[in-house]
Amino acid sequence: MTDDELCAAFDSATVPDEGFHHREHIRVAFLYFARHGEAAVPRFCAALRRFAAAQGVPEKYAHGLTLDWLERVRSRAQGARYADSEQFLKGHPELFDG
């Protein structure tokens, strides 16, 4: 999925659950910071809540965990230039260590 397709599917809560794992969470978080700046955090949190509700598992949304991961992504993306989310992921393999 392209960055635009992934963001559109996430925003509309139409990305299939089986196609949205940790890697896609990180991609979308990066894209939200790149596209929405300071508004990224509340927008991402709202979209993730919609996604969890659309999947029938609203209880899976964990606000503290979400904020922690968003900060990890923000701190690495801040002040850097990446062509797309895939380049960002390649530059930060530590985001997959837990």
Backbone atoms as SQL, in Angstrom:
CREATE TABLE atoms (id INTEGER PRIMARY KEY, chain TEXT, resi INTEGER, resn TEXT, atom TEXT, x REAL, y REAL, z REAL);
INSERT INTO atoms VALUES
  (1, 'A', 1, 'MET', 'N', 0.837, -1.174, 0.000),
  (2, 'A', 1, 'MET', 'CA', 0.000, 0.000, 0.000),
  (3, 'A', 1, 'MET', 'C', 0.886, 1.243, 0.000),
  (4, 'A', 2, 'THR', 'N', 0.540, 2.225, -0.800),
  (5, 'A', 2, 'THR', 'CA', 1.307, 3.469, -0.798),
  (6, 'A', 2, 'THR', 'C', 1.023, 4.229, 0.484),
  (7, 'A', 3, 'ASP', 'N', 1.828, 5.253, 0.743),
  (8, 'A', 3, 'ASP', 'CA', 1.595, 6.095, 1.918),
  (9, 'A', 3, 'ASP', 'C', 0.210, 6.725, 1.873),
  (10, 'A', 4, 'ASP', 'N', -0.171, 7.259, 0.716),
  (11, 'A', 4, 'ASP', 'CA', -1.486, 7.902, 0.585),
  (12, 'A', 4, 'ASP', 'C', -2.615, 6.907, 0.801),
  (13, 'A', 5, 'GLU', 'N', -2.477, 5.719, 0.235),
  (14, 'A', 5, 'GLU', 'CA', -3.518, 4.693, 0.396),
  (15, 'A', 5, 'GLU', 'C', -3.630, 4.253, 1.853),
  (16, 'A', 6, 'LEU', 'N', -2.488, 4.066, 2.495),
  (17, 'A', 6, 'LEU', 'CA', -2.493, 3.640, 3.894),
  (18, 'A', 6, 'LEU', 'C', -3.135, 4.690, 4.781),
  (19, 'A', 7, 'CYS', 'N', -2.772, 5.946, 4.591),
  (20, 'A', 7, 'CYS', 'CA', -3.363, 7.015, 5.405),
  (21, 'A', 7, 'CYS', 'C', -4.866, 7.131, 5.169),
  (22, 'A', 8, 'ALA', 'N', -5.280, 7.053, 3.933),
  (23, 'A', 8, 'ALA', 'CA', -6.708, 7.153, 3.618),
  (24, 'A', 8, 'ALA', 'C', -7.481, 6.006, 4.259),
  (25, 'A', 9, 'ALA', 'N', -6.941, 4.797, 4.182),
  (26, 'A', 9, 'ALA', 'CA', -7.610, 3.646, 4.781),
  (27, 'A', 9, 'ALA', 'C', -7.637, 3.751, 6.303),
  (28, 'A', 10, 'PHE', 'N', -6.558, 4.246, 6.896),
  (29, 'A', 10, 'PHE', 'CA', -6.507, 4.422, 8.349),
  (30, 'A', 10, 'PHE', 'C', -7.483, 5.512, 8.781),
  (31, 'A', 11, 'ASP', 'N', -7.473, 6.628, 8.084),
  (32, 'A', 11, 'ASP', 'CA', -8.370, 7.743, 8.415),
  (33, 'A', 11, 'ASP', 'C', -9.840, 7.333, 8.364),
  (34, 'A', 12, 'SER', 'N', -10.165, 6.491, 7.398),
  (35, 'A', 12, 'SER', 'CA', -11.562, 6.076, 7.222),
  (36, 'A', 12, 'SER', 'C', -11.882, 4.772, 7.943),
  (37, 'A', 13, 'ALA', 'N', -10.916, 4.237, 8.669),
  (38, 'A', 13, 'ALA', 'CA', -11.072, 2.985, 9.423),
  (39, 'A', 13, 'ALA', 'C', -11.468, 1.827, 8.518),
  (40, 'A', 14, 'THR', 'N', -10.945, 1.838, 7.287),
  (41, 'A', 14, 'THR', 'CA', -11.275, 0.776, 6.341),
  (42, 'A', 14, 'THR', 'C', -10.101, -0.163, 6.059),
  (43, 'A', 15, 'VAL', 'N', -8.946, 0.104, 6.630),
  (44, 'A', 15, 'VAL', 'CA', -7.824, -0.815, 6.440),
  (45, 'A', 15, 'VAL', 'C', -8.163, -2.110, 7.182),
  (46, 'A', 16, 'PRO', 'N', -7.990, -3.248, 6.536),
  (47, 'A', 16, 'PRO', 'CA', -8.325, -4.509, 7.200),
  (48, 'A', 16, 'PRO', 'C', -7.399, -4.765, 8.388),
  (49, 'A', 17, 'ASP', 'N', -7.958, -5.281, 9.459),
  (50, 'A', 17, 'ASP', 'CA', -7.179, -5.553, 10.673),
  (51, 'A', 17, 'ASP', 'C', -5.974, -6.430, 10.361),
  (52, 'A', 18, 'GLU', 'N', -6.146, -7.416, 9.497),
  (53, 'A', 18, 'GLU', 'CA', -5.021, -8.302, 9.178),
  (54, 'A', 18, 'GLU', 'C', -3.935, -7.603, 8.371),
  (55, 'A', 19, 'GLY', 'N', -4.219, -6.409, 7.867),
  (56, 'A', 19, 'GLY', 'CA', -3.224, -5.645, 7.128),
  (57, 'A', 19, 'GLY', 'C', -2.677, -4.461, 7.899),
  (58, 'A', 20, 'PHE', 'N', -2.953, -4.420, 9.206),
  (59, 'A', 20, 'PHE', 'CA', -2.523, -3.275, 10.005),
  (60, 'A', 20, 'PHE', 'C', -1.863, -3.762, 11.283),
  (61, 'A', 21, 'HIS', 'N', -0.553, -3.927, 11.188),
  (62, 'A', 21, 'HIS', 'CA', 0.231, -4.424, 12.314),
  (63, 'A', 21, 'HIS', 'C', 1.174, -3.315, 12.802),
  (64, 'A', 22, 'HIS', 'N', 2.120, -3.695, 13.641),
  (65, 'A', 22, 'HIS', 'CA', 3.042, -2.715, 14.228),
  (66, 'A', 22, 'HIS', 'C', 3.721, -1.863, 13.156),
  (67, 'A', 23, 'ARG', 'N', 4.169, -2.500, 12.103),
  (68, 'A', 23, 'ARG', 'CA', 4.861, -1.793, 11.013),
  (69, 'A', 23, 'ARG', 'C', 3.977, -0.690, 10.425),
  (70, 'A', 24, 'GLU', 'N', 2.707, -0.996, 10.185),
  (71, 'A', 24, 'GLU', 'CA', 1.781, -0.014, 9.613),
  (72, 'A', 24, 'GLU', 'C', 1.452, 1.090, 10.622),
  (73, 'A', 25, 'HIS', 'N', 1.363, 0.740, 11.897),
  (74, 'A', 25, 'HIS', 'CA', 1.169, 1.765, 12.937),
  (75, 'A', 25, 'HIS', 'C', 2.308, 2.795, 12.865),
  (76, 'A', 26, 'ILE', 'N', 3.539, 2.294, 12.771),
  (77, 'A', 26, 'ILE', 'CA', 4.711, 3.176, 12.725),
  (78, 'A', 26, 'ILE', 'C', 4.695, 4.015, 11.451),
  (79, 'A', 27, 'ARG', 'N', 4.380, 3.400, 10.330),
  (80, 'A', 27, 'ARG', 'CA', 4.297, 4.151, 9.065),
  (81, 'A', 27, 'ARG', 'C', 3.292, 5.292, 9.177),
  (82, 'A', 28, 'VAL', 'N', 2.097, 4.977, 9.661),
  (83, 'A', 28, 'VAL', 'CA', 1.051, 6.003, 9.747),
  (84, 'A', 28, 'VAL', 'C', 1.439, 7.081, 10.746),
  (85, 'A', 29, 'ALA', 'N', 2.026, 6.694, 11.863),
  (86, 'A', 29, 'ALA', 'CA', 2.457, 7.707, 12.837),
  (87, 'A', 29, 'ALA', 'C', 3.452, 8.663, 12.194),
  (88, 'A', 30, 'PHE', 'N', 4.433, 8.124, 11.481),
  (89, 'A', 30, 'PHE', 'CA', 5.399, 8.970, 10.781),
  (90, 'A', 30, 'PHE', 'C', 4.684, 9.902, 9.806),
  (91, 'A', 31, 'LEU', 'N', 3.786, 9.363, 9.028),
  (92, 'A', 31, 'LEU', 'CA', 3.068, 10.171, 8.028),
  (93, 'A', 31, 'LEU', 'C', 2.222, 11.256, 8.677),
  (94, 'A', 32, 'TYR', 'N', 1.609, 10.946, 9.803),
  (95, 'A', 32, 'TYR', 'CA', 0.818, 11.967, 10.498),
  (96, 'A', 32, 'TYR', 'C', 1.713, 13.125, 10.946),
  (97, 'A', 33, 'PHE', 'N', 2.883, 12.817, 11.491),
  (98, 'A', 33, 'PHE', 'CA', 3.790, 13.895, 11.893),
  (99, 'A', 33, 'PHE', 'C', 4.253, 14.695, 10.687),
  (100, 'A', 34, 'ALA', 'N', 4.559, 14.014, 9.597),
  (101, 'A', 34, 'ALA', 'CA', 5.021, 14.697, 8.385),
  (102, 'A', 34, 'ALA', 'C', 3.925, 15.580, 7.785),
  (103, 'A', 35, 'ARG', 'N', 2.692, 15.144, 7.879),
  (104, 'A', 35, 'ARG', 'CA', 1.583, 15.845, 7.228),
  (105, 'A', 35, 'ARG', 'C', 0.818, 16.800, 8.135),
  (106, 'A', 36, 'HIS', 'N', 0.799, 16.523, 9.440),
  (107, 'A', 36, 'HIS', 'CA', -0.059, 17.291, 10.339),
  (108, 'A', 36, 'HIS', 'C', 0.678, 18.022, 11.452),
  (109, 'A', 37, 'GLY', 'N', 1.982, 17.872, 11.532),
  (110, 'A', 37, 'GLY', 'CA', 2.757, 18.577, 12.548),
  (111, 'A', 37, 'GLY', 'C', 2.229, 18.364, 13.952),
  (112, 'A', 38, 'GLU', 'N', 2.013, 19.441, 14.669),
  (113, 'A', 38, 'GLU', 'CA', 1.567, 19.377, 16.064),
  (114, 'A', 38, 'GLU', 'C', 0.190, 18.741, 16.232),
  (115, 'A', 39, 'ALA', 'N', -0.618, 18.781, 15.199),
  (116, 'A', 39, 'ALA', 'CA', -1.958, 18.177, 15.266),
  (117, 'A', 39, 'ALA', 'C', -1.914, 16.660, 15.097),
  (118, 'A', 40, 'ALA', 'N', -0.730, 16.105, 14.843),
  (119, 'A', 40, 'ALA', 'CA', -0.606, 14.674, 14.578),
  (120, 'A', 40, 'ALA', 'C', -1.097, 13.813, 15.739),
  (121, 'A', 41, 'VAL', 'N', -0.742, 14.167, 16.950),
  (122, 'A', 41, 'VAL', 'CA', -1.067, 13.312, 18.098),
  (123, 'A', 41, 'VAL', 'C', -2.582, 13.174, 18.282),
  (124, 'A', 42, 'PRO', 'N', -3.328, 14.256, 18.437),
  (125, 'A', 42, 'PRO', 'CA', -4.773, 14.059, 18.617),
  (126, 'A', 42, 'PRO', 'C', -5.445, 13.429, 17.402),
  (127, 'A', 43, 'ARG', 'N', -4.978, 13.748, 16.214),
  (128, 'A', 43, 'ARG', 'CA', -5.563, 13.159, 15.000),
  (129, 'A', 43, 'ARG', 'C', -5.308, 11.657, 14.945),
  (130, 'A', 44, 'PHE', 'N', -4.062, 11.248, 15.241),
  (131, 'A', 44, 'PHE', 'CA', -3.727, 9.830, 15.218),
  (132, 'A', 44, 'PHE', 'C', -4.537, 9.081, 16.275),
  (133, 'A', 45, 'CYS', 'N', -4.589, 9.620, 17.481),
  (134, 'A', 45, 'CYS', 'CA', -5.331, 8.953, 18.560),
  (135, 'A', 45, 'CYS', 'C', -6.802, 8.774, 18.193),
  (136, 'A', 46, 'ALA', 'N', -7.415, 9.802, 17.636),
  (137, 'A', 46, 'ALA', 'CA', -8.821, 9.715, 17.233),
  (138, 'A', 46, 'ALA', 'C', -9.008, 8.670, 16.131),
  (139, 'A', 47, 'ALA', 'N', -8.106, 8.668, 15.170),
  (140, 'A', 47, 'ALA', 'CA', -8.201, 7.706, 14.065),
  (141, 'A', 47, 'ALA', 'C', -7.988, 6.279, 14.564),
  (142, 'A', 48, 'LEU', 'N', -7.065, 6.085, 15.498),
  (143, 'A', 48, 'LEU', 'CA', -6.818, 4.746, 16.024),
  (144, 'A', 48, 'LEU', 'C', -8.016, 4.257, 16.838),
  (145, 'A', 49, 'ARG', 'N', -8.643, 5.147, 17.570),
  (146, 'A', 49, 'ARG', 'CA', -9.872, 4.772, 18.294),
  (147, 'A', 49, 'ARG', 'C', -10.957, 4.343, 17.308),
  (148, 'A', 50, 'ARG', 'N', -11.127, 5.107, 16.210),
  (149, 'A', 50, 'ARG', 'CA', -12.118, 4.748, 15.185),
  (150, 'A', 50, 'ARG', 'C', -11.802, 3.392, 14.582),
  (151, 'A', 51, 'PHE', 'N', -10.525, 3.164, 14.293),
  (152, 'A', 51, 'PHE', 'CA', -10.103, 1.898, 13.719),
  (153, 'A', 51, 'PHE', 'C', -10.427, 0.746, 14.666),
  (154, 'A', 52, 'ALA', 'N', -10.064, 0.872, 15.936),
  (155, 'A', 52, 'ALA', 'CA', -10.337, -0.184, 16.914),
  (156, 'A', 52, 'ALA', 'C', -11.836, -0.441, 17.030),
  (157, 'A', 53, 'ALA', 'N', -12.627, 0.619, 17.050),
  (158, 'A', 53, 'ALA', 'CA', -14.084, 0.466, 17.132),
  (159, 'A', 53, 'ALA', 'C', -14.625, -0.216, 15.878),
  (160, 'A', 54, 'ALA', 'N', -14.122, 0.163, 14.709),
  (161, 'A', 54, 'ALA', 'CA', -14.576, -0.436, 13.457),
  (162, 'A', 54, 'ALA', 'C', -14.237, -1.926, 13.401),
  (163, 'A', 55, 'GLN', 'N', -13.166, -2.329, 14.070),
  (164, 'A', 55, 'GLN', 'CA', -12.771, -3.731, 14.115),
  (165, 'A', 55, 'GLN', 'C', -13.519, -4.497, 15.206),
  (166, 'A', 56, 'GLY', 'N', -14.329, -3.769, 15.986),
  (167, 'A', 56, 'GLY', 'CA', -15.095, -4.400, 17.052),
  (168, 'A', 56, 'GLY', 'C', -14.311, -4.643, 18.319),
  (169, 'A', 57, 'VAL', 'N', -13.165, -3.949, 18.455),
  (170, 'A', 57, 'VAL', 'CA', -12.326, -4.131, 19.644),
  (171, 'A', 57, 'VAL', 'C', -11.897, -2.778, 20.223),
  (172, 'A', 58, 'PRO', 'N', -12.847, -1.923, 20.579),
  (173, 'A', 58, 'PRO', 'CA', -12.461, -0.605, 21.090),
  (174, 'A', 58, 'PRO', 'C', -11.608, -0.674, 22.355),
  (175, 'A', 59, 'GLU', 'N', -11.731, -1.762, 23.093),
  (176, 'A', 59, 'GLU', 'CA', -10.954, -1.917, 24.325),
  (177, 'A', 59, 'GLU', 'C', -9.469, -2.136, 24.058),
  (178, 'A', 60, 'LYS', 'N', -9.105, -2.433, 22.830),
  (179, 'A', 60, 'LYS', 'CA', -7.687, -2.630, 22.496),
  (180, 'A', 60, 'LYS', 'C', -6.919, -1.312, 22.403),
  (181, 'A', 61, 'TYR', 'N', -7.639, -0.198, 22.288),
  (182, 'A', 61, 'TYR', 'CA', -6.956, 1.097, 22.243),
  (183, 'A', 61, 'TYR', 'C', -6.376, 1.391, 23.621),
  (184, 'A', 62, 'ALA', 'N', -5.075, 1.642, 23.674),
  (185, 'A', 62, 'ALA', 'CA', -4.379, 1.958, 24.930),
  (186, 'A', 62, 'ALA', 'C', -3.730, 3.331, 24.764),
  (187, 'A', 63, 'HIS', 'N', -4.316, 4.332, 25.392),
  (188, 'A', 63, 'HIS', 'CA', -3.870, 5.704, 25.188),
  (189, 'A', 63, 'HIS', 'C', -2.410, 5.922, 25.586),
  (190, 'A', 64, 'GLY', 'N', -2.018, 5.452, 26.744),
  (191, 'A', 64, 'GLY', 'CA', -0.635, 5.641, 27.195),
  (192, 'A', 64, 'GLY', 'C', 0.375, 4.985, 26.265),
  (193, 'A', 65, 'LEU', 'N', 0.079, 3.769, 25.824),
  (194, 'A', 65, 'LEU', 'CA', 0.956, 3.061, 24.900),
  (195, 'A', 65, 'LEU', 'C', 1.028, 3.801, 23.562),
  (196, 'A', 66, 'THR', 'N', -0.104, 4.286, 23.100),
  (197, 'A', 66, 'THR', 'CA', -0.140, 5.049, 21.852),
  (198, 'A', 66, 'THR', 'C', 0.725, 6.294, 21.954),
  (199, 'A', 67, 'LEU', 'N', 0.589, 7.041, 23.048),
  (200, 'A', 67, 'LEU', 'CA', 1.392, 8.253, 23.231),
  (201, 'A', 67, 'LEU', 'C', 2.882, 7.929, 23.297),
  (202, 'A', 68, 'ASP', 'N', 3.228, 6.834, 23.947),
  (203, 'A', 68, 'ASP', 'CA', 4.630, 6.422, 24.038),
  (204, 'A', 68, 'ASP', 'C', 5.202, 6.162, 22.645),
  (205, 'A', 69, 'TRP', 'N', 4.487, 5.402, 21.832),
  (206, 'A', 69, 'TRP', 'CA', 4.975, 5.103, 20.488),
  (207, 'A', 69, 'TRP', 'C', 4.996, 6.337, 19.601),
  (208, 'A', 70, 'LEU', 'N', 4.007, 7.191, 19.751),
  (209, 'A', 70, 'LEU', 'CA', 4.011, 8.426, 18.961),
  (210, 'A', 70, 'LEU', 'C', 5.238, 9.271, 19.289),
  (211, 'A', 71, 'GLU', 'N', 5.611, 9.318, 20.546),
  (212, 'A', 71, 'GLU', 'CA', 6.805, 10.079, 20.931),
  (213, 'A', 71, 'GLU', 'C', 8.071, 9.449, 20.357),
  (214, 'A', 72, 'ARG', 'N', 8.135, 8.133, 20.346),
  (215, 'A', 72, 'ARG', 'CA', 9.293, 7.455, 19.749),
  (216, 'A', 72, 'ARG', 'C', 9.428, 7.831, 18.275),
  (217, 'A', 73, 'VAL', 'N', 8.319, 7.822, 17.569),
  (218, 'A', 73, 'VAL', 'CA', 8.342, 8.166, 16.149),
  (219, 'A', 73, 'VAL', 'C', 8.659, 9.647, 15.968),
  (220, 'A', 74, 'ARG', 'N', 7.996, 10.509, 16.722),
  (221, 'A', 74, 'ARG', 'CA', 8.220, 11.950, 16.600),
  (222, 'A', 74, 'ARG', 'C', 9.672, 12.317, 16.829),
  (223, 'A', 75, 'SER', 'N', 10.280, 11.743, 17.855),
  (224, 'A', 75, 'SER', 'CA', 11.666, 12.097, 18.183),
  (225, 'A', 75, 'SER', 'C', 12.634, 11.697, 17.072),
  (226, 'A', 76, 'ARG', 'N', 12.313, 10.643, 16.359),
  (227, 'A', 76, 'ARG', 'CA', 13.197, 10.203, 15.278),
  (228, 'A', 76, 'ARG', 'C', 12.927, 10.948, 13.970),
  (229, 'A', 77, 'ALA', 'N', 11.704, 11.359, 13.767),
  (230, 'A', 77, 'ALA', 'CA', 11.329, 12.040, 12.518),
  (231, 'A', 77, 'ALA', 'C', 11.652, 13.531, 12.559),
  (232, 'A', 78, 'GLN', 'N', 11.686, 14.089, 13.757),
  (233, 'A', 78, 'GLN', 'CA', 11.874, 15.534, 13.928),
  (234, 'A', 78, 'GLN', 'C', 13.170, 16.020, 13.288),
  (235, 'A', 79, 'GLY', 'N', 13.032, 16.985, 12.418),
  (236, 'A', 79, 'GLY', 'CA', 14.185, 17.630, 11.815),
  (237, 'A', 79, 'GLY', 'C', 14.870, 16.843, 10.709),
  (238, 'A', 80, 'ALA', 'N', 14.322, 15.709, 10.354),
  (239, 'A', 80, 'ALA', 'CA', 14.934, 14.890, 9.300),
  (240, 'A', 80, 'ALA', 'C', 14.032, 14.880, 8.072),
  (241, 'A', 81, 'ARG', 'N', 14.614, 14.528, 6.955),
  (242, 'A', 81, 'ARG', 'CA', 13.862, 14.440, 5.699),
  (243, 'A', 81, 'ARG', 'C', 13.873, 12.988, 5.213),
  (244, 'A', 82, 'TYR', 'N', 12.711, 12.493, 4.903),
  (245, 'A', 82, 'TYR', 'CA', 12.572, 11.153, 4.356),
  (246, 'A', 82, 'TYR', 'C', 11.668, 11.247, 3.133),
  (247, 'A', 83, 'ALA', 'N', 11.987, 10.466, 2.117),
  (248, 'A', 83, 'ALA', 'CA', 11.195, 10.485, 0.889),
  (249, 'A', 83, 'ALA', 'C', 9.804, 9.911, 1.119),
  (250, 'A', 84, 'ASP', 'N', 9.717, 8.929, 2.014),
  (251, 'A', 84, 'ASP', 'CA', 8.435, 8.290, 2.298),
  (252, 'A', 84, 'ASP', 'C', 8.554, 7.498, 3.598),
  (253, 'A', 85, 'SER', 'N', 7.460, 6.847, 3.979),
  (254, 'A', 85, 'SER', 'CA', 7.476, 6.109, 5.241),
  (255, 'A', 85, 'SER', 'C', 8.400, 4.896, 5.195),
  (256, 'A', 86, 'GLU', 'N', 8.556, 4.304, 4.026),
  (257, 'A', 86, 'GLU', 'CA', 9.457, 3.150, 3.918),
  (258, 'A', 86, 'GLU', 'C', 10.902, 3.557, 4.207),
  (259, 'A', 87, 'GLN', 'N', 11.314, 4.710, 3.718),
  (260, 'A', 87, 'GLN', 'CA', 12.665, 5.205, 3.992),
  (261, 'A', 87, 'GLN', 'C', 12.824, 5.472, 5.490),
  (262, 'A', 88, 'PHE', 'N', 11.797, 6.036, 6.121),
  (263, 'A', 88, 'PHE', 'CA', 11.835, 6.267, 7.562),
  (264, 'A', 88, 'PHE', 'C', 12.023, 4.944, 8.306),
  (265, 'A', 89, 'LEU', 'N', 11.241, 3.925, 7.943),
  (266, 'A', 89, 'LEU', 'CA', 11.345, 2.628, 8.598),
  (267, 'A', 89, 'LEU', 'C', 12.749, 2.031, 8.438),
  (268, 'A', 90, 'LYS', 'N', 13.310, 2.115, 7.255),
  (269, 'A', 90, 'LYS', 'CA', 14.652, 1.584, 7.013),
  (270, 'A', 90, 'LYS', 'C', 15.700, 2.297, 7.847),
  (271, 'A', 91, 'GLY', 'N', 15.465, 3.573, 8.116),
  (272, 'A', 91, 'GLY', 'CA', 16.409, 4.344, 8.905),
  (273, 'A', 91, 'GLY', 'C', 16.290, 4.135, 10.402),
  (274, 'A', 92, 'HIS', 'N', 15.235, 3.443, 10.834),
  (275, 'A', 92, 'HIS', 'CA', 15.001, 3.261, 12.272),
  (276, 'A', 92, 'HIS', 'C', 14.560, 1.848, 12.618),
  (277, 'A', 93, 'PRO', 'N', 15.425, 0.875, 12.382),
  (278, 'A', 93, 'PRO', 'CA', 15.060, -0.515, 12.691),
  (279, 'A', 93, 'PRO', 'C', 14.819, -0.751, 14.185),
  (280, 'A', 94, 'GLU', 'N', 15.340, 0.130, 15.022),
  (281, 'A', 94, 'GLU', 'CA', 15.134, -0.030, 16.479),
  (282, 'A', 94, 'GLU', 'C', 13.662, 0.089, 16.871),
  (283, 'A', 95, 'LEU', 'N', 12.858, 0.670, 16.003),
  (284, 'A', 95, 'LEU', 'CA', 11.422, 0.783, 16.298),
  (285, 'A', 95, 'LEU', 'C', 10.716, -0.565, 16.245),
  (286, 'A', 96, 'PHE', 'N', 11.431, -1.594, 15.829),
  (287, 'A', 96, 'PHE', 'CA', 10.848, -2.928, 15.747),
  (288, 'A', 96, 'PHE', 'C', 11.397, -3.857, 16.810),
  (289, 'A', 97, 'ASP', 'N', 12.194, -3.293, 17.721),
  (290, 'A', 97, 'ASP', 'CA', 12.759, -4.084, 18.808),
  (291, 'A', 97, 'ASP', 'C', 11.877, -4.112, 20.041),
  (292, 'A', 98, 'GLY', 'N', 10.721, -3.448, 19.969),
  (293, 'A', 98, 'GLY', 'CA', 9.817, -3.441, 21.109),
  (294, 'A', 98, 'GLY', 'C', 9.794, -2.141, 21.728);
